[in-house]
């Protein structure tokens, strides 16, 4: 049975970490873009108003301000919806922040389909692709609220630009407070040797659930949580490819240029094995209940099970 320790939105892990960081370090500064409470940075605003700025609906300006704060010696965190945190200010992130390797941390909330009723315009499904292609950018995609808190804490003391992808909806908490977290180090959630399911973000839980289904059918699946998409844990991927001989990736994101592509780049170069990809298949989302959208677009445990069976049919 998959151990679940409650349900909590990953945005709250992000917000809680900022408050703790603010208490420890006066260099932590937070900027919001008119979505302060919904992306869970209102706690920091209340606790440290002198180190908080709401710039309004002006994301490009917000990233420029963060760059100035970084140059002045602060550790600035910016946060808004992922589509606005990554898309609107992409040129500022590329040229001002990454090119100069500035110590700016970007929180992209409301990622994936689970924004639900907000619809396609607010469902961030492309930011893994457009962030991981940037030189010097570190990209984190934690799987639950506890891991999001750890990722945010780690990002504060990691030199250089960091993008943290997190969400709005309550999702199962599947990691423990005592579990280690290291940027660039994947976490094995379940051992297995028949196939490896590599997942990121919300899809780690779905992958564990699919492994339970597969177990009942005599298929022993290894499940790896890859919370750091860049720099990705190449050793964990290569070792799993050697051990299992087949891989399925799962992400709440476009499959083109996303997490699965990042894994495939490692696999094809070092240990080619059959692969299947679970994710958005060149499609925008739509408005609806999160659970219904995840089912409609093929991002549930049953879809992973089917992908596993397909990839195993090609395993030599």
C-alpha positions in Angstrom: 0.0 0.0 0.0 1.2 3.5 -0.8 1.7 5.4 2.4 -0.2 8.7 2.4 0.3 11.2 5.3 -2.6 13.4 4.5 -3.5 15.9 1.7 -1.9 19.3 1.2 -1.2 21.6 -1.7 2.4 22.0 -2.6 2.0 25.8 -2.6 1.7 25.7 1.1 5.0 24.0 1.4 6.5 26.8 -0.6 4.9 29.5 1.6 5.9 27.8 4.9 9.5 27.5 3.7 9.6 31.2 2.9 8.4 32.2 6.4 11.1 29.9 8.0 13.8 31.3 5.7 12.7 34.9 6.6 13.1 34.2 10.3 16.6 32.8 9.7 18.0 35.1 7.1 17.4 38.9 6.7 18.6 38.6 3.1 15.5 36.7 2.0 13.2 39.1 0.0 9.9 38.1 -1.6 8.1 39.7 -4.5 4.5 38.9 -5.7 2.5 39.9 -8.8 -1.0 40.5 -7.5 -1.6 36.8 -6.7 -0.2 36.9 -3.3 -2.6 34.7 -1.2 -3.3 32.2 -4.0 0.4 31.4 -4.4 0.8 31.2 -0.6 3.3 34.0 -0.1 0.9 36.1 2.1 2.4 34.5 5.2 5.8 36.0 4.4 4.1 39.3 3.6 2.5 39.4 7.0 5.6 38.4 8.9 8.1 40.5 7.0 6.4 43.4 5.3 9.6 45.4 5.0 11.1 42.6 2.8 8.1 42.1 0.6 6.8 43.9 -2.5 3.6 43.4 -4.5 4.5 44.7 -7.9 1.0 44.1 -9.4 0.4 42.5 -12.8 3.9 43.3 -14.0 5.8 40.1 -14.1 8.7 41.2 -16.4 9.2 44.2 -14.1 9.1 41.9 -11.1 11.9 39.7 -12.5 13.9 42.9 -13.2 13.4 44.1 -9.6 14.5 40.7 -8.4 17.7 40.9 -10.4 18.5 44.3 -8.8 17.9 42.8 -5.3 20.2 39.9 -6.1 22.9 42.3 -7.3 22.5 44.2 -4.0 23.1 41.0 -2.0 19.6 39.8 -1.2 18.2 36.4 -2.0 15.0 37.3 -3.9 12.1 34.9 -4.3 9.4 35.8 -6.8 6.1 33.9 -7.1 3.0 33.9 -9.3 1.2 31.5 -11.5 3.6 29.3 -13.5 2.3 30.6 -16.9 3.1 34.1 -15.8 6.3 33.4 -13.9 7.9 31.6 -16.8 6.2 32.8 -20.0 5.7 36.6 -19.7 9.2 37.4 -18.3 11.1 34.7 -20.2 13.4 37.2 -21.9 14.3 38.9 -18.6 14.9 35.4 -17.1 17.1 34.5 -20.0 19.2 37.6 -20.5 19.2 39.4 -17.2 19.1 36.5 -14.7 20.6 33.4 -16.4 23.2 35.1 -18.6 24.5 36.9 -15.5 24.0 33.9 -13.2 22.0 36.0 -10.7 20.8 34.5 -7.5 17.1 34.7 -8.2 14.6 32.1 -7.2 11.3 31.8 -9.2 8.2 30.1 -7.8 5.9 28.9 -10.5 2.6 28.1 -8.8 -0.6 26.5 -10.3 1.4 24.2 -12.5 -0.2 21.5 -14.7 -3.8 20.6 -15.4 -4.8 20.6 -11.7 -5.6 24.3 -11.9 -8.8 22.9 -13.2 -11.6 25.4 -13.7 -9.2 28.2 -14.5 -8.8 26.6 -17.9 -6.1 26.3 -20.6 -4.8 29.9 -20.3 -3.8 29.4 -16.6 -2.6 25.7 -16.8 1.2 25.8 -17.0 2.1 22.9 -19.2 5.2 24.2 -21.0 7.5 25.7 -18.3 9.7 22.6 -17.8 10.7 22.9 -21.5 11.3 26.6 -21.5 13.1 26.7 -18.2 15.4 23.7 -18.6 16.7 24.9 -22.0 18.2 28.0 -20.3 21.9 27.8 -19.4 22.6 28.1 -15.6 19.0 27.5 -14.6 18.2 24.9 -12.0 14.7 23.3 -12.2 12.9 21.7 -9.3 9.6 19.8 -9.5 8.8 18.4 -6.0 6.2 15.7 -5.5 4.3 16.9 -2.4 4.0 19.7 0.1 6.8 18.4 2.4 9.2 18.0 -0.5 8.2 21.5 -1.8 9.2 22.9 1.5 12.5 21.1 1.4 13.1 22.2 -2.2 12.4 25.8 -1.4 14.8 25.8 1.6 17.5 24.2 -0.5 17.0 26.7 -3.3 17.7 29.6 -1.0 21.2 28.4 -0.4 21.9 27.1 -3.9 23.9 29.6 -5.8 22.3 30.8 -9.1 18.9 30.9 -10.7 16.3 28.3 -9.5 12.8 27.6 -10.8 10.5 25.8 -8.4 7.3 24.2 -10.0 4.4 23.8 -7.6 0.6 23.5 -7.6 -2.7 24.7 -6.2 -4.7 21.6 -5.5 -4.5 19.4 -2.4 -2.6 16.3 -3.3 -1.5 13.2 -1.3 1.6 13.8 0.9 3.8 10.7 0.2 7.2 11.7 1.7 8.3 12.1 5.3 9.8 15.0 7.1 12.9 13.0 7.8 13.5 11.9 4.1 16.6 13.4 2.7 16.4 16.0 -0.1 19.4 17.0 -2.2 19.2 19.1 -5.4 20.2 16.9 -8.3 19.7 13.6 -6.4 16.7 11.4 -7.4 14.8 9.4 -4.8 13.9 5.8 -5.2 10.3 5.4 -3.9 9.9 1.7 -4.7 12.4 -1.0 -5.8 11.7 -3.2 -8.8 13.4 -4.9 -11.7 10.9 -5.4 -14.5 10.4 -1.8 -15.6 11.3 1.6 -14.2 8.7 4.4 -13.9 10.3 7.7 -13.6 8.1 10.5 -12.4 8.1 14.1 -11.4 5.8 16.3 -9.4 2.2 15.2 -9.0 2.8 12.1 -11.1 5.0 10.4 -8.5 1.8 9.5 -6.6 0.1 8.2 -9.7 3.2 6.2 -10.5 3.2 4.6 -7.1 -0.5 3.7 -7.5 0.2 2.2 -10.9 3.0 0.1 -9.4 0.5 -1.4 -6.9 -1.8 -2.3 -9.8 1.1 -3.9 -11.7 2.3 -5.8 -8.7 -1.1 -7.6 -8.6 -0.5 -8.6 -12.2 3.0 -10.0 -11.5 5.0 -7.0 -12.8 7.5 -5.5 -10.4 8.0 -1.8 -11.2 10.7 0.4 -9.8 9.5 4.0 -9.1 11.9 6.9 -9.0 11.0 10.4 -8.0 13.0 12.9 -10.0 12.4 16.1 -8.3 15.4 17.9 -9.9 14.8 18.0 -13.7 18.0 20.1 -14.2 20.6 19.1 -13.3 19.1 15.7 -13.7 20.4 12.6 -11.9 22.1 10.9 -14.8 23.5 8.1 -12.7 20.1 7.1 -11.3 18.6 7.0 -14.8 21.5 5.0 -16.3 21.4 2.5 -13.4 17.7 2.0 -13.7 18.0 1.5 -17.5 20.6 -1.2 -16.9 18.7 -2.9 -14.1 15.1 -2.8 -15.6 15.7 -2.6 -19.4 12.6 -0.4 -20.0 11.4 3.0 -18.8 8.1 4.9 -18.6 8.2 8.6 -17.7 5.3 10.5 -16.2 4.7 14.3 -16.0 1.9 16.7 -15.7 3.3 18.7 -18.6 3.8 18.6 -22.4 5.8 15.5 -23.5 7.6 17.6 -26.1 10.7 19.1 -24.5 9.6 18.2 -21.0 10.7 15.8 -18.3 10.4 12.7 -20.4 12.6 14.4 -23.1 15.2 15.1 -20.4 15.3 11.5 -19.3 15.4 10.3 -23.0 18.4 12.5 -23.7 20.3 10.6 -20.9 19.0 7.2 -22.0 19.7 7.4 -25.7 23.3 8.5 -25.0 24.2 6.1 -22.3 22.0 3.1 -22.2 19.3 2.9 -24.9 16.2 1.0 -23.8 12.5 1.1 -24.8 10.6 4.1 -23.4 7.1 5.3 -23.2 5.9 8.8 -22.2 3.0 9.9 -20.1 2.1 13.5 -20.4 0.2 16.1 -22.4 0.3 15.0 -26.0 0.7 18.3 -27.9 -2.6 19.6 -26.5 -3.8 22.5 -24.4 -5.9 21.7 -21.3 -9.4 22.9 -20.7 -11.7 23.9 -17.8 -12.9 21.2 -15.6 -12.5 19.4 -12.3 -8.8 18.4 -11.8 -9.6 14.7 -11.4 -11.7 14.7 -14.6 -9.0 16.5 -16.5 -6.3 14.2 -15.4 -8.4 11.2 -16.6 -9.4 12.9 -19.9 -5.8 13.7 -20.8 -4.4 10.3 -19.8 -2.4 11.2 -16.6 -3.8 8.6 -14.2 -2.4 5.4 -12.8 -4.3 3.3 -15.3 -2.6 5.2 -18.2 0.8 4.5 -16.7 -0.1 0.8 -16.3 -1.0 0.6 -20.0 2.2 2.4 -20.9 4.2 -0.1 -18.9 2.6 -3.1 -20.7 3.3 -1.4 -24.0 7.0 -0.8 -23.2 7.4 -4.3 -21.8 6.2 -5.7 -25.2 9.2 -4.1 -26.7 11.7 -5.1 -24.1 14.4 -7.4 -25.4 
